[in-house]
C-alpha cells in the first residue's frame, strides 16, 4: 500500500484543555452544548440541516500523526495511521471541519470499513455501534480561514480500539443554530 504525503488543512492548536481545565479558557455559552454533545454530532447536524447536509472529504490516507496525537493514542512517532480530514456542510455552508486519526490496529475486524467511507460521516457510522465509548472531551481555540474558532477532541474506543476525532465549529453553524 503506497504512502503518499497528505496535505493537512487542520490547524493544530497549541494546547488542548481537558474538561476539568476548561475554566482556564472558557468557551462562549452558545457553544457549550456543541462542545459537550455526548452523542453523534453528525446526527445533530443532520437534524439542524433538515436534510440539507453533506460530508466533503478534504484529504485522507496513511500519514504520520503529530507527536501530540501519537501521545494521545499511545503510538510511537514512527507509526502511520489513517488520517481523514473533512468538512461537514449544512445548507451549503461549512459548519464543522474535522480531523480523525485511526491507528492501524483500529482498522481490523469491524474497523476495516472505516477507510472506505467516501463522503459518508465517520461519526454517523461509529455512533451506530453500541460498543462505542467516548473519552474526555478536550477543547481548544484554533485559527481556521483567518478566524478564531473553538474545537473539541476526544478519543473514542470502538471494540477496544482507539479513534481520535477533533471537530472545529465554524461561525456559520452558530448563526444557524441561534
C-alpha positions as CSV (number, residue, x, y, z in Angstrom):
1,X,0.0,0.0,0.0
2,X,1.7,3.2,-1.1
3,X,2.0,6.0,1.4
4,X,1.7,9.5,-0.1
5,X,2.2,12.6,2.0
6,X,-1.0,14.3,2.9
7,X,-1.6,18.0,2.8
8,X,-3.3,18.7,6.1
9,X,-5.8,21.5,6.4
10,X,-6.1,21.1,10.1
11,X,-4.6,23.9,12.2
12,X,-3.2,22.1,15.3
13,X,-3.8,24.2,18.4
14,X,-1.1,25.0,20.8
15,X,-2.8,23.2,23.7
16,X,-5.9,21.0,24.2
17,X,-7.6,21.5,27.6
18,X,-9.2,18.6,29.4
19,X,-12.8,19.1,30.6
20,X,-11.6,19.8,34.2
21,X,-9.3,22.6,32.8
22,X,-11.9,24.4,30.7
23,X,-12.2,27.2,33.3
24,X,-8.7,28.3,32.1
25,X,-10.2,29.3,28.8
26,X,-14.0,29.2,28.9
27,X,-15.8,29.0,25.6
28,X,-18.8,31.2,24.8
29,X,-22.0,30.0,26.4
30,X,-23.8,29.5,23.0
31,X,-21.1,26.9,22.0
32,X,-21.2,24.8,25.2
33,X,-23.9,22.4,24.0
34,X,-22.0,21.7,20.8
35,X,-18.7,21.2,22.6
36,X,-20.3,18.9,25.2
37,X,-22.5,16.9,22.8
38,X,-22.2,13.4,24.1
39,X,-23.8,11.6,21.1
40,X,-23.4,11.8,17.4
41,X,-22.5,15.3,16.2
42,X,-23.5,14.2,12.7
43,X,-27.0,13.2,13.9
44,X,-27.4,16.6,15.5
45,X,-26.2,18.4,12.4
46,X,-28.4,16.4,10.1
47,X,-31.4,17.3,12.3
48,X,-30.5,21.0,12.2
49,X,-30.0,20.9,8.4
50,X,-33.4,19.3,7.8
51,X,-31.9,17.0,5.1
52,X,-29.6,19.7,3.6
53,X,-26.4,18.1,4.9
54,X,-23.3,16.5,3.3
55,X,-19.8,15.5,4.1
56,X,-16.9,16.6,1.9
57,X,-13.5,14.9,2.2
58,X,-10.6,17.3,2.2
59,X,-7.9,14.7,2.4
60,X,-7.4,11.1,3.7
61,X,-4.9,8.4,3.6
62,X,-1.9,6.9,5.5
63,X,0.2,9.5,7.3
64,X,2.1,10.1,10.5
65,X,0.0,11.7,13.2
66,X,1.5,14.6,15.1
67,X,3.7,13.9,18.1
68,X,0.8,15.0,20.4
69,X,-1.7,12.8,18.6
70,X,0.6,9.9,18.9
71,X,0.9,10.5,22.6
72,X,-2.8,10.6,23.0
73,X,-3.3,7.4,21.1
74,X,-0.2,5.6,22.6
75,X,1.5,5.3,19.2
76,X,5.2,5.6,18.5
77,X,6.3,8.6,16.5
78,X,7.2,6.3,13.6
79,X,3.8,4.7,13.2
80,X,1.4,5.5,10.4
81,X,-2.4,5.9,10.9
82,X,-5.3,6.6,8.6
83,X,-5.8,10.3,8.7
84,X,-9.1,11.8,7.5
85,X,-10.0,15.4,7.2
86,X,-13.5,16.5,6.2
87,X,-15.9,19.4,6.3
88,X,-19.5,19.0,7.4
89,X,-21.8,21.1,5.3
90,X,-25.3,22.2,6.1
91,X,-27.4,24.4,3.8
92,X,-24.3,24.8,1.6
93,X,-22.3,26.4,4.4
94,X,-19.3,24.7,6.2
95,X,-20.4,24.2,9.7
96,X,-17.7,21.9,11.0
97,X,-14.2,20.9,10.0
98,X,-13.0,17.6,11.4
99,X,-9.8,15.5,11.6
100,X,-9.8,11.8,12.6
101,X,-6.8,9.6,13.3
102,X,-7.4,5.9,13.1
103,X,-4.4,3.7,14.1
104,X,-3.7,0.6,12.0
105,X,-4.8,-1.6,14.9
106,X,-8.3,0.1,14.8
107,X,-8.8,-0.8,11.2
108,X,-9.0,-4.6,11.8
109,X,-12.2,-6.5,12.1
110,X,-15.3,-4.2,12.2
111,X,-12.9,-1.2,11.7
112,X,-11.9,-2.4,8.2
113,X,-14.7,-0.4,6.6
114,X,-13.5,2.9,8.2
115,X,-11.0,3.6,5.3
116,X,-13.8,3.3,2.7
117,X,-16.3,5.9,3.9
118,X,-16.1,8.2,0.9
119,X,-18.4,11.1,1.6
120,X,-20.2,9.4,4.4
121,X,-19.7,10.5,8.0
122,X,-17.3,8.7,10.3
123,X,-19.3,9.7,13.4
124,X,-22.6,8.6,11.7
125,X,-21.1,5.1,11.4
126,X,-19.3,5.0,14.8
127,X,-22.2,6.1,16.9
128,X,-24.4,3.3,15.5
129,X,-22.2,0.8,17.3
130,X,-23.4,0.2,20.9
131,X,-19.8,-0.8,21.8
132,X,-18.5,2.7,21.2
133,X,-17.2,4.6,24.2
134,X,-16.2,8.3,24.3
135,X,-13.3,9.5,26.5
136,X,-12.9,13.0,27.9
137,X,-13.9,15.9,25.6
138,X,-10.9,18.3,25.3
139,X,-11.3,21.8,23.9
140,X,-9.1,24.4,22.2
141,X,-9.2,27.5,20.2
142,X,-7.6,27.5,16.8
143,X,-7.4,29.6,13.7
144,X,-9.3,28.4,10.6
145,X,-9.6,30.6,7.4
146,X,-8.3,33.6,9.3
147,X,-10.8,33.4,12.2
148,X,-10.5,32.0,15.7
149,X,-12.9,29.1,16.3
150,X,-13.5,26.6,19.0
151,X,-12.8,22.9,18.6
152,X,-13.3,19.8,20.7
153,X,-11.4,16.5,20.6
154,X,-12.0,13.1,22.2
155,X,-10.6,9.6,22.0
156,X,-13.3,7.1,21.1
157,X,-12.9,3.4,21.8
158,X,-14.5,1.0,19.3
159,X,-14.3,-2.6,20.4
160,X,-11.2,-1.7,22.5
161,X,-9.5,0.2,19.6
162,X,-8.9,4.0,19.7
163,X,-10.0,6.6,17.2
164,X,-9.1,10.2,17.8
165,X,-11.7,12.7,16.5
166,X,-11.3,16.5,16.5
167,X,-14.1,18.9,15.3
168,X,-13.8,22.7,14.9
169,X,-17.1,24.6,15.0
170,X,-17.4,27.4,12.4
171,X,-19.4,30.7,12.8
172,X,-22.0,29.6,10.1
173,X,-23.1,26.8,12.5
174,X,-23.6,29.1,15.4
175,X,-25.5,31.5,13.3
176,X,-27.8,28.7,12.0
177,X,-28.4,27.2,15.4
178,X,-29.0,30.5,17.2
